[in-house]
Amino acid sequence: MNIEDIQFIYEYNYWANGKILDAAAKVTDEQFFAPGSFSYDSLHGTLFHVLDAEYSWRLLFETNFTVSEDLDRALVSNFQSLKEEWGKEEQAMRAYLNGLTDEDVVSHKKYINNEGIHRDRILWHCLLHVVNHGTQHRSEAAALLTDFSCSPGDLDFTLFLYEHKES
C-alpha cells in the first residue's frame, strides 16, 4: 500500500459521505433525530458517530497516537452544523494525508487502546479502518434514509470507480 492508494480510498470515502449528506439534507428535523433501529439512536447519532470516529482517529494519527479525544457533540446539534464540521474534518484529513510518504504509511504505530490493550499496527491498516468503519455506518444511515424515502442510492466502490474513471 502506498500514499496514492490511501488517498484514492479516501476519495471514495468522501464521495460516499457526500451522497449520504446530500440525502440527509432532504429529511425533516423530526426524521433526523427520530429513534432508529441501529446502535447510535438516530440518523443524527449515526452520522455523528462516523464523523467523531474520523476526527478521533485523525487526531491520533497527527499526534503519533498520543492524544485521543472525541468531537464535542454540542458542535453538531443540527444537520447544518454536522455538515459544516464534516467539511472541516475532510479538509483536516486531506491535509494530514497530503503530508504522508509511502514510508509513513507502512510504518508501525504502537499505542494503547481504550481497553488498555497494547497495539502495534501498520499505519495504512489504521487509515483503512477509518474508511471501512465509515462504510459500515453509512450503510446503516442509508437504511434509515431509505425508510424516510430519501435513499442516497448505491454507495458501491465500483460505482465510485465508474463515476471517477476519468480521474
LOLODREN-98719 format. One record per residue (C-alpha): residue number from 1; residue in three letters; x negated, y, z negated. Coordinates in Angstrom, 2 decimals. Layout:
<mises>
(mise NUM 'ALA' (X Y Z))
...
</mises>
This chain:
<mises>
(mise 1 'MET' (0.00 0.00 0.00))
(mise 2 'ASN' (-1.26 3.48 0.78))
(mise 3 'ILE' (-0.06 7.01 0.08))
(mise 4 'GLU' (1.51 7.36 3.51))
(mise 5 'ASP' (3.64 4.26 2.85))
(mise 6 'ILE' (4.66 5.59 -0.56))
(mise 7 'GLN' (5.62 8.97 0.89))
(mise 8 'PHE' (7.73 7.22 3.54))
(mise 9 'ILE' (9.54 5.17 0.91))
(mise 10 'TYR' (10.24 8.40 -0.98))
(mise 11 'GLU' (11.62 9.93 2.23))
(mise 12 'TYR' (14.15 7.10 2.19))
(mise 13 'ASN' (14.85 7.80 -1.49))
(mise 14 'TYR' (15.58 11.47 -0.79))
(mise 15 'TRP' (17.69 10.64 2.26))
(mise 16 'ALA' (19.80 8.20 0.18))
(mise 17 'ASN' (20.05 10.67 -2.71))
(mise 18 'GLY' (21.25 13.28 -0.23))
(mise 19 'LYS' (24.01 11.01 1.06))
(mise 20 'ILE' (25.18 10.34 -2.49))
(mise 21 'LEU' (25.09 14.02 -3.44))
(mise 22 'ASP' (26.94 15.03 -0.26))
(mise 23 'ALA' (29.70 12.55 -1.10))
(mise 24 'ALA' (29.75 13.55 -4.77))
(mise 25 'ALA' (30.30 17.18 -3.76))
(mise 26 'LYS' (33.75 16.12 -2.50))
(mise 27 'VAL' (35.12 14.74 -5.78))
(mise 28 'THR' (37.04 16.75 -8.32))
(mise 29 'ASP' (35.59 17.61 -11.72))
(mise 30 'GLU' (38.02 15.11 -13.23))
(mise 31 'GLN' (36.70 12.37 -10.98))
(mise 32 'PHE' (33.08 13.41 -11.57))
(mise 33 'PHE' (33.46 12.92 -15.32))
(mise 34 'ALA' (36.07 10.11 -15.29))
(mise 35 'PRO' (35.07 6.94 -17.15))
(mise 36 'GLY' (33.71 4.38 -14.73))
(mise 37 'SER' (33.19 0.65 -14.71))
(mise 38 'PHE' (29.38 0.86 -14.81))
(mise 39 'SER' (26.95 1.27 -17.65))
(mise 40 'TYR' (26.49 5.05 -17.51))
(mise 41 'ASP' (30.08 6.02 -18.27))
(mise 42 'SER' (30.94 8.11 -15.19))
(mise 43 'LEU' (29.72 9.30 -11.82))
(mise 44 'HIS' (28.07 12.20 -13.64))
(mise 45 'GLY' (26.44 9.81 -16.13))
(mise 46 'THR' (25.20 7.52 -13.38))
(mise 47 'LEU' (23.72 10.33 -11.31))
(mise 48 'PHE' (22.20 11.91 -14.40))
(mise 49 'HIS' (20.57 8.58 -15.24))
(mise 50 'VAL' (18.91 8.35 -11.81))
(mise 51 'LEU' (17.71 11.94 -11.99))
(mise 52 'ASP' (16.46 11.51 -15.55))
(mise 53 'ALA' (14.53 8.37 -14.60))
(mise 54 'GLU' (12.86 10.14 -11.66))
(mise 55 'TYR' (11.99 13.09 -13.91))
(mise 56 'SER' (10.66 10.93 -16.74))
(mise 57 'TRP' (8.53 8.72 -14.50))
(mise 58 'ARG' (7.09 11.71 -12.64))
(mise 59 'LEU' (6.11 13.27 -15.94))
(mise 60 'LEU' (4.40 10.03 -16.93))
(mise 61 'PHE' (2.56 9.96 -13.59))
(mise 62 'GLU' (1.43 13.57 -13.87))
(mise 63 'THR' (0.16 13.16 -17.43))
(mise 64 'ASN' (-1.60 9.85 -16.77))
(mise 65 'PHE' (1.05 8.05 -18.82))
(mise 66 'THR' (0.53 10.15 -21.95))
(mise 67 'VAL' (3.76 12.20 -22.07))
(mise 68 'SER' (7.22 10.67 -21.98))
(mise 69 'GLU' (10.22 12.97 -22.07))
(mise 70 'ASP' (13.84 12.82 -20.99))
(mise 71 'LEU' (15.56 15.52 -19.00))
(mise 72 'ASP' (17.80 17.78 -21.08))
(mise 73 'ARG' (21.34 16.62 -20.28))
(mise 74 'ALA' (22.64 20.13 -21.05))
(mise 75 'LEU' (20.83 21.36 -17.92))
(mise 76 'VAL' (23.18 19.30 -15.75))
(mise 77 'SER' (26.61 19.81 -17.25))
(mise 78 'ASN' (28.37 20.01 -13.87))
(mise 79 'PHE' (27.85 18.86 -10.30))
(mise 80 'GLN' (26.24 22.08 -9.07))
(mise 81 'SER' (23.64 22.15 -11.85))
(mise 82 'LEU' (22.90 18.45 -11.31))
(mise 83 'LYS' (22.35 19.03 -7.59))
(mise 84 'GLU' (20.07 22.00 -8.31))
(mise 85 'GLU' (17.99 20.03 -10.82))
(mise 86 'TRP' (17.74 17.16 -8.34))
(mise 87 'GLY' (16.36 19.58 -5.75))
(mise 88 'LYS' (13.76 20.79 -8.25))
(mise 89 'GLU' (12.82 17.22 -9.12))
(mise 90 'GLU' (12.44 16.27 -5.47))
(mise 91 'GLN' (10.09 19.22 -4.92))
(mise 92 'ALA' (8.07 18.32 -8.02))
(mise 93 'MET' (7.74 14.66 -7.00))
(mise 94 'ARG' (6.77 15.59 -3.44))
(mise 95 'ALA' (4.07 17.89 -4.82))
(mise 96 'TYR' (2.80 15.08 -7.04))
(mise 97 'LEU' (2.77 12.57 -4.17))
(mise 98 'ASN' (1.02 15.07 -1.88))
(mise 99 'GLY' (-1.85 15.19 -4.36))
(mise 100 'LEU' (-2.45 11.42 -4.34))
(mise 101 'THR' (-5.02 9.49 -2.36))
(mise 102 'ASP' (-4.99 5.88 -1.19))
(mise 103 'GLU' (-7.37 5.09 -4.06))
(mise 104 'ASP' (-4.97 6.65 -6.56))
(mise 105 'VAL' (-2.01 4.51 -5.54))
(mise 106 'VAL' (-3.94 1.25 -6.08))
(mise 107 'SER' (-5.39 2.36 -9.44))
(mise 108 'HIS' (-4.38 0.72 -12.70))
(mise 109 'LYS' (-2.38 2.63 -15.27))
(mise 110 'LYS' (-2.30 1.46 -18.85))
(mise 111 'TYR' (0.46 2.61 -21.16))
(mise 112 'ILE' (2.75 1.55 -23.97))
(mise 113 'ASN' (6.43 1.26 -23.06))
(mise 114 'ASN' (9.38 2.36 -25.19))
(mise 115 'GLU' (9.43 -1.02 -26.95))
(mise 116 'GLY' (5.75 -0.68 -27.97))
(mise 117 'ILE' (4.52 -3.22 -25.42))
(mise 118 'HIS' (1.18 -2.52 -23.74))
(mise 119 'ARG' (1.40 -2.47 -19.96))
(mise 120 'ASP' (-1.21 -2.49 -17.20))
(mise 121 'ARG' (0.40 -1.53 -13.90))
(mise 122 'ILE' (-0.79 -0.56 -10.46))
(mise 123 'LEU' (0.45 2.97 -9.73))
(mise 124 'TRP' (2.21 2.07 -6.48))
(mise 125 'HIS' (4.22 -0.58 -8.36))
(mise 126 'CYS' (5.48 2.14 -10.72))
(mise 127 'LEU' (6.18 4.50 -7.83))
(mise 128 'LEU' (8.14 1.79 -6.03))
(mise 129 'HIS' (10.04 1.02 -9.23))
(mise 130 'VAL' (11.41 4.57 -9.29))
(mise 131 'VAL' (12.86 4.18 -5.79))
(mise 132 'ASN' (14.18 0.68 -6.48))
(mise 133 'HIS' (15.78 1.84 -9.73))
(mise 134 'GLY' (17.48 4.63 -7.81))
(mise 135 'THR' (18.74 2.14 -5.23))
(mise 136 'GLN' (20.46 0.10 -7.92))
(mise 137 'HIS' (22.23 3.04 -9.48))
(mise 138 'ARG' (23.03 4.76 -6.17))
(mise 139 'SER' (24.94 1.60 -5.28))
(mise 140 'GLU' (26.95 2.00 -8.48))
(mise 141 'ALA' (27.56 5.66 -7.67))
(mise 142 'ALA' (28.57 4.67 -4.12))
(mise 143 'ALA' (31.15 2.24 -5.52))
(mise 144 'LEU' (32.59 4.96 -7.76))
(mise 145 'LEU' (32.63 7.42 -4.86))
(mise 146 'THR' (34.36 4.86 -2.65))
(mise 147 'ASP' (37.02 4.40 -5.35))
(mise 148 'PHE' (37.58 8.18 -5.10))
(mise 149 'SER' (37.90 7.94 -1.27))
(mise 150 'CYS' (34.53 9.71 -0.86))
(mise 151 'SER' (32.27 6.91 0.31))
(mise 152 'PRO' (28.71 8.02 1.10))
(mise 153 'GLY' (28.58 5.50 3.94))
(mise 154 'ASP' (25.81 2.99 4.43))
(mise 155 'LEU' (22.63 3.55 2.46))
(mise 156 'ASP' (20.64 0.78 4.13))
(mise 157 'PHE' (16.92 1.28 4.68))
(mise 158 'THR' (17.39 0.09 8.27))
(mise 159 'LEU' (19.90 2.90 8.90))
(mise 160 'PHE' (17.37 5.37 7.49))
(mise 161 'LEU' (14.76 3.94 9.87))
(mise 162 'TYR' (17.14 4.27 12.80))
(mise 163 'GLU' (18.01 7.87 11.92))
(mise 164 'HIS' (14.31 8.73 11.48))
(mise 165 'LYS' (12.91 6.78 14.43))
(mise 166 'GLU' (11.59 9.97 15.99))
(mise 167 'SER' (9.50 10.87 12.93))
</mises>
